[in-house]
Amino acid sequence: MRVRLRLFGAVREAVGSKELELSLAPGVRVADLRALLLRQFPGLGPLDPRVRISVNQEFAEGDALLAEGDEVALLPPVAGGAGACTISSSSLDVEAVVKRVTGPGVGGVVTFIGTVRDHARGRSIRHLEYEAYPEMAEREMERIADEAAARFPGARVAITHRTGHLEVGEIAVVVAAAAPHRAEAFSACRFAIDTLKERVPIWKKEIASDGAYWVDDHA
């Protein structure tokens, strides 16, 4: 059987390709594929303990069986469409994100705007590069918005995240949360950005004055 492999961030650089097509024997599990890739691409070794695997845009455990035509992605640790949550390669419009959550029943709107700073980890930052698995990222952000609505009564959340080259001062992410009361709006916004940093397949590369490196500590 044949499966399509997609690679991102530091994993893509270690392998030297962003996509591969593999021919596998029937009955291969996710754990078997991981072992095969480690043998074929030794550069993955240092990354392996922190890499997650998805199958058809859903996180998969090691015992999951692969099937003909599956899309498999190797996802290094995260740094952060038509729905309320989107990935964009263009400059972000804060007002447009806020409009996705406002309405007659809203008493409070809270926004979080993440921008590129000029220093991080004791280094001087020249610019950032963000990479995403866009289809899965948008789906996971929509799930976070749904979870926020379930946790905080009446809350609505919209999220947009940039990809590509970002200069110092540019907006990297916008989270807008609205609710009938301000407490729920604040809580929903905080929940959304914190959870995005943990779960959404978006990776950040810092280009500093003394070199470039992928960030996986959620800073």
N, C-alpha and C positions, 0 to 999 in steps of 0.2 A: 504494500500500500504506500501511497505517497502523502506526505504532509508538508504544509508550508510553514516555515519557521521565520518569525520576525524578531529582530534584535534591536535593542535601544541603548542609548547612553554608553556607559563604560563597557557593557557587554558587546555592543556593536563594534566598539573600537578593538576589543580583545580578539574578536573573531575576524574582523576586517571586512564585514559585509553587513548590510541591513536586512537582507532576506536570503534564505536558502530554501531549496526544495530537497527533501530527503525521501529516500526509498527505504521503508522499514518492513520488517516481517510482521505478519499478523500477530496480535497478542502482546505487542509492545506496550508497556506502561510508561507513565510520565517519569518514574524513577529510572527506568531503563534508558530512556532518551537522555536524561540528565547525565547518566554515567557514560553513555556513548559520546556525548558532546565534550565531556571533560577529557576523554581519551583523545579525541580528534583535535581539540583546541586547548592545549595545556594552559594558555593564558587565562582561561576562565577560572582556574583553580583558586586564586586568591579571592575572587568574587563569589564563588559558589555558595558559601554558607549564607549569604545575604540575598541571593537571587530567588525570586518566586517565578512560577510558571503558570501561564494561563492557557486554556484550551477554548477556542471559539469565544474569546473575550470574557471568560469566567475563570477565576482562580481555581487551580486543580491540585489535588493532593498526589503524592507519589504513586499510589496504587490505582489511579485512574487509567483506564484503557484508552489508547488512541485508536482512531478510525480513519478510513480513507477520506482524504480531503480536509482533515482538521487543520485549523489555523492555530499554531502554537507560538506563544511569545515568551521570551526570556526577559524578565522584568527586574532590573537592578533596584536597590532601595530607592524610594521616592524622596525628593528633596523636601509638588503641587503641579453648534447644530441648530436644530429647529426648536429645541426645548429651552427651559430656563437656564440650563447650564451648558456652556460652550467652550471650545478651544479656538483660539484666534491667532493667526500669524500677523495681524495688523494691530495698530494702536487701539487700546481699550477705551470705550466710551462709558464713563461712570454713569451718566444720566440714563443711558439706554438700559444698563443693567438694573438700575433702580426702578425704571418703568415696568419691568417684568413682574415686580412684586407689589406695586402700589394699587390701591383701589379704595372704594367708598368705606369699607369696614376697617381700614388701617388707622391706628392711632399713633404708631411709632415706626420709624424706618431707621435702621442702623446699617452703616456701610463700613466695611474694612477695605482699605486700599493698600496693597503691598507694592512698594517701589524698590528699585535697585539702588542700594547704598554704595558708597565709594570705599568702604573698608569692611572687611570681614575676616575673622580668625587671625587678626593681627597683620593682615596683608592689605595692600592698596589695590582696589579692584578697578580694572579698566572697563570691562563690560561683562555681561552674562550671556549664556546661551541656554535656552530651554528646549527640551525635546519631550515629546509626548507620544503615547499610543492613543491617538485621538478618539477612535471609536470607543475604546474601553474607558478612557478618561471621562468622556462625556456621560457614558452610562453610569459610571461610579459616582460622578458628581450629582447626577439626578437621584441616585439612591440616597446620597447624603441629604439632599434637599427633602426627600420624602421622610427620612428618619427625623430630621429636624421638625417637620410638621407634626409627626406623631408624638414627639417628646414635648413640644412646646405649643400649647393650644392656640390655634389660629395663625400660627407662623407660616410664612411663605419665604422661600430662599431662592436666590439666583446667584450663579457663580460663573465668572468668565476668567480664563487663564491664558496668558500669552505663550507663544512658542517662538523660537528663532532668536535672533540677535537683539539684545536689549542694552541700551546705553544707561549709564548712571542717571538716575532720576526718572527713568521711564516706569510706567505702571506694569507690574507683572501679573497681578491678580486683583480682581474686584469681587467682593462678596456683599450682597445686599440682602437684608432680612427685614421683613415687615410683619407686624402683628397688631392686634387690637390694643395691646398695652406695651409700654416700653420694656418692661422686665423680660417678657418673652422674646421681643425683638433682639435685645442685647444677648440673651442666652443662645438663641438660634444662630446668630452671627458668629459668636465665639465657638460654638460646637462645629459649625460648618468649616471654618478655616482650620481649626485644630485637626479635625477628622480628615480633611483634604490632605494635609501634610503627611498623614499616616498611611493613607490608602490609595490615593489616586496616582496612576502611573504617569507622572510628570517628573522629569529629571533636570537638575540645574548644574551647569558647568560654569565655574568661576574662572575668568581670565584675569589673572592678577599681574602685578608688575614683575613677579618672580616666577611665573609659570601658570599653567592651567590644570585644573583638577575638577573631577565630579564630586558633588556634595551629596552625602547621604545621611547627614545627622539632623535633618529637618530644621536647620537654622534659617 
